[in-house]
């Protein structure tokens, strides 16, 4: 372990780490919730064998079944109208593809619609190195069903290592700018846009919120950070404790961060727009929702992030689901814990953007 | 979670998927998962709704194919796949799809039932019997063969009938059902007298174990079809015991609403048109051991009956003096009642 000893004068940046270490010796990993673990194994994953680096960069990336979303799923069997839009990318970079989903009944002439819909601007997961903008769209559509209709926009950001930082986050930010600028055309209420992301997408989402604040960009209604990947240092208690456990352990996380940052990973010069845990200032951010499992690598960096938002005077809602592994509600969606996790997100969204 | 079920089948159409099912339930058992979690596992792994019934513990639990628990119980279908949770007891795990089970279904049924058995054994000390308010203890449940035995036995318990008791289903003329417990020592059925005094037409089913009441009910309904008003136009018994029907039960099943009457029945109707006394007289003749007894039953002189008899034979076209002719008469009378009381019809 390479964890610094407790330091009462730790900078805010170090507080999460230091506090956990000072609480005493690190025990064994918290047990997985039993229903979640059973679901994980039924998928053919082992709870004791996370993705290897080879898995991540070869087979999972080559379009394995788990990462493919067929068209009929994408449209919710016709309940949603889905289109791809190519929009301007960051300065000097290629265009960015946005997947735009709206309720089929609201699809005709959105600009002329008599009601403006709230929107969720979404960044998919995949450790910065895999995935596509179809992943996760079904949960956004579920929110749409539950909240009386919303527009979902999922951004196809460039992936590392071919496109290291800042390509992914700048793509996400460019897509958000276009979305806000074209809110009218899209039939979106610009005051009710939430940005959201899962895992690596959660990290990108937090970074987009920082960028928007620091560049005087659009003000969004909230940031929904689902088990976000925030800290390139990859050395929290939970990262160490959960090594070799779950689907995304410390070794897999190392592959992701190194792909994004190369040799800068873990060093002194990492931008907060790459790893939001590095941000010195977490004030003046949109209200945050953070959730994470107690049995996953990201537990402590996510708890620390929420704590630091409070410390800076901001608003955050934090859920740590006991026995949850990384991405548990996607891999075992039927389980009780997964249902409760989704219900908590929906309740937050309802408060933030519903009529 | 249909995605999971879909992927299980897509990735492993046969044996390997079954192995994953085993791993799933092993994990639940290891973690001492509760019944709902187990039933939900059965539902999501098979891709169809699942349910668990345990009559003695008053457990009824339904989960849809997405893994969501249903608030209200729904009636089961007899063709669904199922497995006993506790062999020989009233505990059943169901998959709500007609069989035959594929490899995954079969494994889900077996492993989920085994897991549920463990959970029941672990928690049985915590369950307590619930009172009649627990569910609709309606008689209809006891006689509905489409419901699982466990549900019927539970309903019987709420009516004070233990699983080991014997009872009869009684079909009344207004379509209602009555369940009567049968005292073990009693040879006589005490209910028959009550019903006669009450004057209601009734078909009385055989005494059966509580779980077999649907069959007693079916027989009682058949017996009810062979009852009559007991009037001149519709003479015959107002109460009929299914136990006494013999081959008439087979005859009853052959007469539906659209069955055309055989010529003997038409002849009987023609004879009835010719004389108001005809049906009652023929019924008495058919029901009595001798002409003399029939005359006594009709309170008429023997010779008067002889005259009517000759007239009836002419109108019917067959002899009533030989056993074969008397059988024809009995069958014609029975068929006439069956036509008057088709299945599902409420006599009276």
Interface residues (C-beta under 8 A of the other chain):
Chain A: X34 X35 X37 X38 X39 X41 X42 X43 X44 X65 X66 X332 X333 X334 X335 X336 X339
Chain B: X1 X3 X4 X7 X8 X10 X11 X20 X21 X23 X24 X25 X27 X28 X30 X31 X32 X33 X36 X37 X40 X41 X43 X44 X45 X66 X67 X68
